[in-house]
């Protein structure tokens, strides 16, 4: 696939592109945030490399004169998908390259047949919000990426995916799909669980009795999408209904116990502010906002960003 804006070609990202694409991501974000050293923006976290290793199907680059000048990555979670990061080299901002990168991703969402798609962007940037609105994405509630220092303790009933015998793992993944499906029909983050286990960058904590899960959380611990000091909860969910708040507290306790056991000095987890009780409970447990963004979704429907939902994610 190609497009003729300043001689830019849009094509799938190849393994040999990863160094250049990672540089564009860091330089673009660091420049936008006006950091003294833009390349330091994500520390030693490896967001793009981890996502590409987990599933290369959603990665595209913009190439101009043999140089990678932009990149985008789409994540597929069953009936839901999102994209990010979308980045363009700062010297080529406002040339229409961002629009060209979004086009194949929206087409990919159509081929995947997702019910809803989303993204996380800067709430103060009219440029970013305007771009995504052209593709049918609409701004909704803020998402807060929360942080706290982990303390000892945690949920006594929790277990981890890595502890499960190989013969039980398919059944556990089915249980995780049951949890996410109870929150949003067809939602499936098993790609995240498998990727964390395969790459050895963390673990998935499980709460419940026996093989019946009440909830789970996919955690990157001091590697992958987390820095070497952090434990980052990429996704977490508990079954809705009576007692969901208490289940969520237990899940957060299990995440904190894992973070402490792995030697992380900070635990990070995102929550959309439409999930009122989940947000209040995180504040009550000592989490404080580190980063805030706005989610935009297509179609303009709450999806699983609702007051009755207890889900951890941030779509970055």
Secondary structure as GFF3:
##gff-version 3
##sequence-region A 1 316
A	DSSP	beta_strand	8	12	.	.	.	ID=ss1
A	DSSP	three_ten_helix	15	17	.	.	.	ID=ss2
A	DSSP	alpha_helix	18	32	.	.	.	ID=ss3
A	DSSP	three_ten_helix	38	40	.	.	.	ID=ss4
A	DSSP	alpha_helix	47	54	.	.	.	ID=ss5
A	DSSP	three_ten_helix	56	58	.	.	.	ID=ss6
A	DSSP	beta_strand	59	64	.	.	.	ID=ss7
A	DSSP	beta_strand	67	77	.	.	.	ID=ss8
A	DSSP	beta_strand	80	88	.	.	.	ID=ss9
A	DSSP	three_ten_helix	90	92	.	.	.	ID=ss10
A	DSSP	alpha_helix	97	112	.	.	.	ID=ss11
A	DSSP	beta_strand	116	121	.	.	.	ID=ss12
A	DSSP	alpha_helix	126	133	.	.	.	ID=ss13
A	DSSP	beta_strand	138	148	.	.	.	ID=ss14
A	DSSP	beta_strand	159	160	.	.	.	ID=ss15
A	DSSP	three_ten_helix	161	163	.	.	.	ID=ss16
A	DSSP	alpha_helix	166	183	.	.	.	ID=ss17
A	DSSP	alpha_helix	190	199	.	.	.	ID=ss18
A	DSSP	beta_strand	202	209	.	.	.	ID=ss19
A	DSSP	beta_strand	212	221	.	.	.	ID=ss20
A	DSSP	beta_strand	230	238	.	.	.	ID=ss21
A	DSSP	alpha_helix	244	261	.	.	.	ID=ss22
A	DSSP	beta_strand	266	272	.	.	.	ID=ss23
A	DSSP	alpha_helix	276	284	.	.	.	ID=ss24
A	DSSP	beta_strand	288	298	.	.	.	ID=ss25
A	DSSP	beta_strand	311	312	.	.	.	ID=ss26
###
